[in-house]
Amino acid sequence: MGREREREVQQYTVEQLVAVNPYNPDILPDLENYVNDQVSSKTYSLAANLCLLRLYQFEPDRMSTQIVSRILVKALMAMPAPDFSLCLFLIPERVQMEEQFKTLIVLSHYLETGRFRQFWDEAAKNRHIVEAVPGFEQEIQAYAIHVLSVTYQKVPRAVLAEAINIEGLSLDKFLEHNVANSGWILEKSHGRGQLIVLPRNEFNHPELKKNTADGVPLEHITRIFPILG
Amino acid sequence: MASFDYEDAPANSAAPASSQSHEVLGYDPNFVPDSVKSFAVHLYRHIREKNVYEIHQMYETSFQTLSERLFKDTPWPSVDAVAHYVDNDHVFCLLYREMWFRHLYARLSPTLKQRIDSWDNYCSLFQVVLHGVVNMQLPNQWLWDMVDEFVYQFQSFCQYRAKMKNKTDQEIALLREYDQAWNVYGVLNYLQALVEKSMIIQILEQEKEGLEQFTANDGYDYDGGSNVLKVLGYFSMVGLLRVHCLLGDYHTGLKCLLPIDISQQGVYTSVIGSHITAIYHYGFANLMLRRYVEAIREFNKILLYIYKTKQYHQKSPQYEQILKKNEQMYALLAICLSLCPQVKLVDETVNSQLREKYGEKMIRMQRYDDEAFAIYDELFSYACPKFITPSAPSFEEPLVNYNQDAYRLQLKLFLYEVKQQQLLSGVRTFLKVYSTISLGKLANYMEVDEPTLRTILMTYKHKTHAVDGDGKITSNADVDFYIDDDTIHVMESKPAKRYGDYFLRQVVKLEGVINDLDRIKLD
């Protein structure tokens, strides 16, 4: 209980620092600790991490590639938000050429282009990078489901399985869980296995799309006031 | 004020005086032509009397006229020579020096020492303002120019410093000694301090409740106080957006601008330079964040505005800059529309200008072949901000030029993004033609296998659905679809018939016909 309170206070302090005094080289160690904190407590702060990357930009000698790597993994987990790109914009090219960063960039590329099978294959070959951050697998699966949800009304089981890297009995359990909690429905497709009906949203159901008002700006109407008057 | 005996300077004394000058400089910094003495005296008086209109006239017009006539390629007289005409007023001298350096940067090439001195002057000026002891009212144009020039000189210094290859030992020694000059921390912290000390964010908040009149008064203080700190604080928000863009931190840049509501008029629109700078960087940042629709909207608005109003700025010293930014924003708009085709968002006037300048290129960009990437490269390089490397150089290694590094990184990442969107244009073409199509068939037409097609379609969805700062998802796609098992259903947002516009036109037309009828006399 005491440690939790301590961490709460520390988080509050770091966020405040970033908001009030971000251009200050002295907060660099705090920001680095905060990254490690985000990793272990499964939280995330884009603002704080960008602040740190900026400081590394101002003083390249103080850059820790391990911390940068963790920031990038966290950013990947924030997809579909473009956080990974935002971080790359701040990391010098020669650093991005290092092996571990090239791998992360490849992983990002696969996720950006919907190539989930290749992503999970590559991630499996680099367990040391991705297992360093708890919650990585779940967040990527959440991203995969997000993309599927805006693309499909009904998605074949095999496609879903490949996207979230779960098969067989585990997949059955996963589906059960989402049927119970996320409004998924299971259907039989014409002889080709299960279809998963995903929840309705404005991106996979045109009728739910908000109407772009075909309005006329007031200034245009004022032009004909003399006529109407 | 004591009057001094001075011979009238001949009307065209652009040529430096021979005998009194330092041969090295080629002009005499202590020679003060009569017109300059008069300028300083009057400007000083107007500032003391808070005659904002007259200050503006002198600042905008007189200063330019004198520069054109007497100081085409030499600096203005030194502040020391001018000081005794203005009671050696400390603040006036800081203001005079600010203009002095700005003129130098515009017409000549500053030396390293001059760059450092200019930094010192800004520090002194801002410190005076931050201490709240300033009692002046200055025109918004001048206050904007201060912030704009401050950021510009910082950018210029970073570019200069990064070209280490041909630096003399003297220059290197100076750089090492004055490592605080134009230090990125200093620049950012001064801008931040102006924002904070002025309480401008709170003022803008309270304005929404009707508790403040800042925008209504154009930032001026009608209670006998000073507008300088508040307005500098306000423009510093735009300054921070600009600096963050130069560093490649688009997210934070946009956050800095957030307190300003760009959907409304405001103090930022009171000076055309600030309006353009704010929107240019806002649009660029949104482009890099893939929020194409947002960028297109804002570029469209400002380009229309410039089209309608640029004639009024023909005589102003900012005219060239306005035209340059105008051209750059057309290039950025061409990029946005090629990545994210939209029919409804661009005004007819802007659209026809765009077709004229980039119609040909936009067609080629949407082919996504090597030629297309070359054009994306060309337009991006032409229109992007002058990115900087903020860190101090290493003086140990073999001296190299690294001034292009920052730009090369941003370009590389931008082109990488463009390449990821390569196949989307093809998908769009097919989607426009069908209302439903099976995955198998489309895969055939696109000459890929089904699993690949599925990934392409998911890429299309992901890339066309932008995520804003609050995590909200919006679709940027003008042609959209959903998949039901193995069938694609196209959802075209029909370009809805613009009934409103149609009726307006017909109303006017009918009125014209009726008027004509009335004029006909029947025998």
Interface residues (C-beta under 8 A of the other chain):
Chain A: P22 Y23 N24 P25 L46 A47 L50 C51 L53 R54 Q57 F58 E59 P60 P80 A81 P82 S85 L86 L88 F89 L90 P92 E93 H109 E112 T113 G114 R115 F116 R117 V147 L148 V150 T151 Y152 Q153 K154 V155 P156 V159 S189 L195 E202 F203 N204 H205 P206 K209 T212 D214 G215 V216 H220 I221 R223 I224 I227 L228
Chain B: V184 Y185 L188 N189 Q192 L247 G248 D249 Y250 H251 T252 K255 M288 L289 R290 K344 P390 S391 D405 R408 L409 Q410 K412 L413 E417 Q420 P451 R454 T455 I456 L457 M458 T459 K461 H462 K463 H465 V467 G471 I473 S475 D480 Y482 I483 D484 D485 D486 H489 M491 S493 A496 R498 Y499 G500 D501 L504 V507 V508 E511
